[in-house]
Amino acid sequence: MWQTQSALALAILMTHAAFAGAAPLALDKGDRVLVLAPHPDDESLGCGGLLRDAVRAGIPVHVAFLTNGDANELSFLVWERRPVVTSKGAIGMGRLRSEEARHAARALGLRDDAVTFLGYPDAGTMPMWTGCWGARPPHESLITRVTAVPYEAALRPGAPYKPESVLQDLQTVLRRFRPTRIFVSHPADAHPDHRALYLYLTAALWETPDLPAPAVHPYLIHHQHWPVPSADPPATPLDPPTLLGEEIAWQRRPLDAADQSAKRAALEAHATQMAYSREFMLGFVRANELFGDFAPSALGQPDAARNLLAGPTSDAPDPRVQTTPQARESFVGIEWRRVERHGGALTLTAELSRRLLPGTRAVFHLFGARPDRPFAGMPKLRVAIGALGFQVADQDTALPKTLVTVGRAGRRLTVTVPLTLLGEPRRLLIGADTVVADMFMHPAGWRIVELGAWAPAGSQPATNR
């Protein structure tokens, strides 16, 4: 293993000592709280105590679910005691999970009209994000085998499984509710749907500059070897993972006994999930809830750099991440190290836990935005680096490899991309992960890069939000 047990224990103690000074997260009477959840149960896991406190304080609250959780076949097998293999059966489980979410909301004091379901494909929202923009066909769910929202009670039944649809729905929720604070799944969460929701929200906020900018508070659910097990979770603080490094300014919200009781009742309402992952879920009924985000990397000058202080790269996958035996044997971790801007080019540096093996790839994503062009119409660049070579594409459209520069130095990879290839963006979302046989292994976590008011020579700087 990359760390001995004693070293890991020391790292946990050091993290807890550093976290002891984390600022508390307080709500104001004038707040409007929006919780965005990738699946039914994430709202209770990450924000159950906060939701109860907000309702008790008379603060307006709304919860919106990206998916109905209709692809969790393991939970369906445990609940139904038989495989759920038909499209109709999976959609039926999605309806059941939405009803569980309504019961959980009631346990936290929310009214039925404070809950919205968007109905997008469980386990499909990240493939939508990376490859279904523009003229590309909508995503087809592997489980429900549909390409559009199948739920009558969703915000927009029949909306195609396209990323533009998600942006439209999130903008509808934002405009109707006008939140001052948004709690959303974390960009470094191990589950692709969780990372995807953060990305969709970020793009939706960029696309609605007419609305007052809310504070965004990500919450973490899935991360490598986290949360650390406890013999008495309600008495134990929920501390951040050691592997996320020091770049996140974490905030905590203490939970008293009444908060914990309401949160547990909400989790019990998600009966299909509690039936197979009870210990994991109750492990979030702790002394506090935890929120924090990576700071944007500000590269407003033609020559600027930012160290991305991620943790050490692990060489062992989290056992809770569902992977094949081949993927476990070929596992390669990846973490960000640095982002640099030199004139009209951006260089990304990441570090692997070991060299890439045949069949494994490190994939870099660069999605740009600018205020005078719709996000959907901007390039969506993917650089996939293998053991022997690399490919460049805008979604599924191959581009000449000569357009980018890829460097290797031991376990370090660098990718240099001209900003012109990205549509001369003002800001970027960058992501990196490792895959084997097209199956996810490990994400480095998505980051925001702000390029500021600088513009290429001869152009006029545009106004920023």
Residue pairs with C-beta under 8 A, 6 or more apart in sequence:
1 315
1 316
2 312
2 313
2 314
2 315
2 316
2 353
3 11
8 225
8 242
11 242
12 228
12 239
12 242
14 242
15 239
15 240
15 241
15 242
16 237
16 239
18 246
19 237
19 239
19 240
19 250
19 252
22 249
22 250
22 251
22 252
23 249
23 251
23 252
24 251
24 252
24 253
24 254
25 50
25 217
25 251
25 252
25 253
25 291
27 33
27 50
27 53
27 54
27 57
27 59
27 181
28 180
29 57
29 58
29 59
30 180
31 54
31 59
31 60
31 180
31 181
32 59
32 60
32 61
32 62
32 177
32 178
32 179
32 180
32 181
33 50
33 51
33 54
33 59
33 60
33 61
33 62
33 179
33 180
33 181
33 183
34 61
34 62
34 63
34 64
34 173
34 174
34 177
34 179
34 181
34 182
34 183
34 214
35 43
35 46
35 47
35 50
35 51
35 61
35 62
35 63
35 64
35 182
35 183
35 184
36 63
36 64
36 66
36 170
36 182
36 183
36 184
36 185
36 197
36 201
37 43
37 46
37 63
37 64
37 65
37 66
37 185
37 197
38 65
38 66
38 67
38 125
38 185
38 191
38 193
38 194
38 196
38 197
39 65
39 66
39 67
39 68
39 69
39 72
39 97
39 122
39 193
40 65
40 68
40 69
40 97
40 98
40 100
40 101
40 104
40 270
40 273
41 69
41 97
41 100
41 101
41 104
41 267
41 270
41 273
41 281
42 185
42 194
42 221
43 51
43 63
43 65
43 101
43 104
43 105
44 51
44 104
44 108
44 263
44 266
44 267
44 269
44 270
45 221
45 267
45 281
45 284
46 183
46 185
46 219
46 220
46 221
46 284
46 289
47 183
47 219
47 289
48 104
48 108
48 259
48 262
48 263
48 266
48 267
48 284
48 289
49 253
49 255
49 259
49 260
49 262
49 263
49 289
50 183
50 253
50 289
51 61
51 63
51 105
51 108
51 109
51 110
52 108
52 109
52 258
52 259
52 262
52 263
53 253
53 259
54 61
55 61
55 108
55 109
55 110
56 109
60 177
61 110
61 114
62 114
62 115
62 116
62 173
62 177
62 179
63 101
63 105
63 110
63 114
63 115
63 116
64 115
64 116
64 117
64 118
64 170
64 173
65 98
65 101
65 115
65 116
65 117
65 118
66 118
66 120
66 125
66 166
66 193
66 196
66 197
66 200
67 94
67 118
67 119
67 120
67 121
67 122
67 125
67 193
68 94
68 95
68 97
68 98
68 117
68 119
68 122
68 151
69 93
69 94
69 97
69 122
69 273
70 90
70 91
70 93
70 94
70 97
70 121
70 122
70 141
70 143
70 144
71 90
71 121
71 122
71 123
71 124
71 141
71 142
71 143
71 144
72 93
72 122
72 272
72 273
73 83
73 84
73 143
74 276
74 322
75 272
75 273
75 275
75 276
75 277
76 83
76 84
76 89
76 90
76 93
76 272
77 83
77 84
78 272
78 275
78 276
79 93
79 271
79 272
79 275
79 276
80 93
84 90
84 93
87 143
87 144
87 145
87 146
90 141
90 143
90 144
91 144
91 146
91 150
91 151
93 272
94 119
94 122
94 144
94 150
94 151
95 151
96 272
97 270
97 272
97 273
98 117
98 151
98 153
100 269
100 270
100 271
100 272
100 273
101 115
101 117
101 269
101 270
102 112
102 115
103 269
104 266
104 267
104 269
104 270
105 112
105 114
105 115
105 266
106 112
106 269
107 262
107 265
107 266
107 268
107 269
108 262
108 263
108 266
109 262
116 155
116 173
117 151
117 153
117 154
117 155
118 149
118 154
118 155
118 156
118 166
118 169
118 170
119 149
119 150
119 151
119 154
119 155
119 156
119 157
119 159
120 128
120 149
120 161
120 165
120 166
121 128
121 139
121 141
121 143
121 144
121 146
121 161
122 141
122 143
122 193
123 141
123 142
123 143
123 192
123 193
124 139
124 141
124 142
124 161
125 166
125 192
125 193
125 196
125 197
125 200
126 192
126 193
126 195
126 196
127 139
128 138
128 139
128 161
128 162
128 163
128 166
128 196
129 163
129 196
129 199
129 200
130 365
130 380
130 382
130 395
131 380
131 395
131 396
132 138
132 139
132 161
132 162
132 163
132 395
133 162
133 163
133 164
133 376
133 380
133 395
134 376
134 377
134 395
136 395
136 396
137 147
138 147
138 148
138 160
138 161
138 162
139 147
139 161
139 162
140 146
140 147
140 161
141 147
141 161
144 150
146 161
147 160
147 161
148 158
148 159
148 160
148 161
149 156
149 157
149 158
149 159
149 161
149 165
150 157
151 157
155 169
155 172
155 173
156 165
156 168
156 169
159 165
159 168
159 169
163 200
163 376
164 376
166 200
166 204
167 200
167 203
167 204
167 207
167 375
167 376
170 200
170 201
170 204
171 204
171 207
171 208
174 204
174 205
174 208
174 211
175 208
175 211
178 211
178 212
179 214
180 212
180 214
180 215
181 214
181 215
181 216
181 217
182 201
182 214
182 215
182 216
182 217
183 217
183 218
183 219
183 291
184 197
184 198
184 201
184 216
184 217
184 218
184 219
185 191
185 193
185 194
185 195
185 197
185 198
185 218
185 219
185 220
185 221
186 194
186 195
186 198
186 218
186 219
186 220
186 221
186 293
186 445
187 195
187 198
187 199
187 218
187 293
187 294
187 445
187 446
187 447
188 195
188 220
188 223
188 244
188 294
188 443
188 444
188 445
188 446
189 195
189 198
189 220
189 221
189 222
189 223
190 222
190 223
190 224
190 318
190 321
190 443
191 221
191 222
192 440
192 443
194 221
194 222
195 431
195 443
195 445
195 446
198 218
198 446
199 367
199 429
199 431
199 446
201 216
202 429
202 448
203 367
203 369
203 375
203 429
205 211
205 213
205 214
205 216
206 369
206 375
206 427
206 465
207 374
207 375
209 371
209 465
213 465
216 293
217 251
217 291
217 292
217 293
218 291
218 292
218 293
219 289
219 290
219 291
220 226
220 240
220 241
220 290
221 284
222 318
222 320
222 321
223 241
223 243
223 244
223 318
224 241
224 243
224 314
224 317
224 318
224 442
225 241
225 243
225 318
226 241
227 238
227 239
227 283
227 284
227 286
228 239
229 283
230 236
230 283
230 286
233 282
233 283
233 284
233 285
233 286
234 257
234 260
234 285
234 286
234 287
235 287
236 286
236 287
237 252
237 286
237 287
237 288
238 252
238 284
238 286
238 287
238 288
238 289
238 290
239 290
240 248
240 250
240 290
240 292
241 311
242 311
243 310
243 311
243 312
243 314
243 335
244 310
244 311
244 445
245 309
245 310
245 311
246 309
247 294
247 295
247 308
247 309
247 310
248 292
248 293
248 294
248 295
249 292
249 293
249 295
250 290
250 291
250 292
251 290
251 291
251 292
252 288
252 289
252 290
252 291
253 288
253 289
253 290
253 291
254 287
254 288
255 263
255 285
255 286
255 287
255 288
255 289
260 285
260 286
263 284
263 285
264 282
264 285
267 274
267 281
267 282
267 284
267 285
268 274
270 281
273 281
274 281
280 320
294 308
294 445
294 447
294 448
296 427
296 447
296 448
296 449
296 450
297 306
297 308
297 339
297 447
297 448
297 449
297 450
298 304
298 306
298 450
298 452
299 305
299 306
299 339
299 340
299 341
299 346
299 449
299 450
299 451
299 452
300 450
300 451
300 452
300 453
300 454
301 341
301 452
301 454
302 341
302 342
302 343
302 344
302 454
303 341
303 342
303 343
304 340
304 341
305 338
305 339
305 340
305 341
306 338
306 339
306 340
307 337
307 338
308 336
308 337
308 338
308 339
308 447
310 335
310 336
310 337
310 444
310 445
311 335
312 335
313 333
313 334
313 335
313 351
313 352
313 353
313 411
314 333
314 353
314 442
315 331
315 332
315 333
315 353
315 354
316 331
317 323
317 327
317 328
317 331
317 441
317 442
321 440
323 331
323 439
323 440
323 441
324 437
324 439
326 359
326 436
326 437
327 436
327 437
327 439
327 441
330 357
330 359
330 360
330 436
330 441
331 353
331 434
331 436
331 441
331 442
332 352
332 353
332 354
332 355
332 356
332 357
332 360
332 362
332 434
332 441
332 442
333 352
333 353
333 434
333 441
333 442
334 350
334 351
334 352
334 353
334 362
334 432
334 433
334 434
334 442
334 443
334 444
335 350
335 351
335 444
336 348
336 349
336 350
336 432
336 444
336 445
336 447
337 349
337 350
337 351
337 412
338 347
338 348
338 349
339 346
339 347
339 348
339 349
339 430
339 447
339 449
340 346
340 347
340 349
341 347
341 451
344 418
344 419
344 420
344 456
345 416
345 417
345 418
345 419
346 366
346 416
346 417
346 419
346 422
346 428
346 449
347 414
347 415
347 416
347 417
348 364
348 366
348 414
348 415
348 416
348 417
348 430
348 432
349 412
349 413
349 414
350 362
350 364
350 412
350 413
350 432
350 444
351 411
351 412
351 413
352 362
352 411
352 412
352 413
352 434
353 411
354 411
355 387
355 410
355 411
356 362
356 385
356 386
356 387
356 434
357 387
358 386
358 387
358 388
359 387
359 436
359 437
360 386
360 387
360 434
360 435
360 436
360 441
361 384
361 385
361 386
361 434
361 435
361 436
362 384
362 385
362 413
362 432
362 433
362 434
363 382
363 383
363 384
363 385
363 432
363 433
363 434
363 435
364 382
364 383
364 384
364 385
364 415
364 430
364 431
364 432
365 380
365 381
365 382
365 429
365 430
365 431
365 432
365 446
366 379
366 381
366 383
366 417
366 422
366 428
366 429
366 430
367 375
367 378
367 379
367 380
367 381
367 428
367 429
367 430
368 378
368 379
368 419
368 422
368 423
368 424
368 425
368 426
368 427
368 428
369 375
369 378
369 425
369 426
369 427
369 428
369 429
370 378
370 423
370 424
370 425
370 426
370 427
370 462
371 426
371 462
371 463
371 464
371 465
372 462
373 423
378 422
378 423
378 425
379 394
379 421
379 422
379 423
380 394
380 395
381 392
381 393
381 394
381 399
381 417
381 421
381 422
382 392
382 393
382 394
382 395
383 390
383 391
383 392
383 404
383 406
383 415
383 417
384 390
384 391
384 393
385 406
385 413
385 415
390 401
390 406
391 398
391 401
392 398
392 399
392 400
392 401
392 403
392 404
393 399
399 421
403 417
403 418
403 421
404 415
404 416
404 417
404 418
404 421
405 414
405 415
405 416
406 413
406 414
406 415
406 416
407 413
407 414
407 415
407 416
408 414
419 425
419 451
419 456
422 428
424 455
424 456
425 451
426 450
426 451
426 452
426 462
426 464
427 448
427 449
427 450
427 451
428 448
428 449
428 451
429 446
429 447
429 448
429 449
430 446
430 447
430 449
431 443
431 444
431 445
431 446
431 447
432 443
432 444
433 440
433 441
433 442
433 443
433 444
434 441
434 442
435 441
452 464
453 461
453 462
453 464
454 461
455 461
455 462
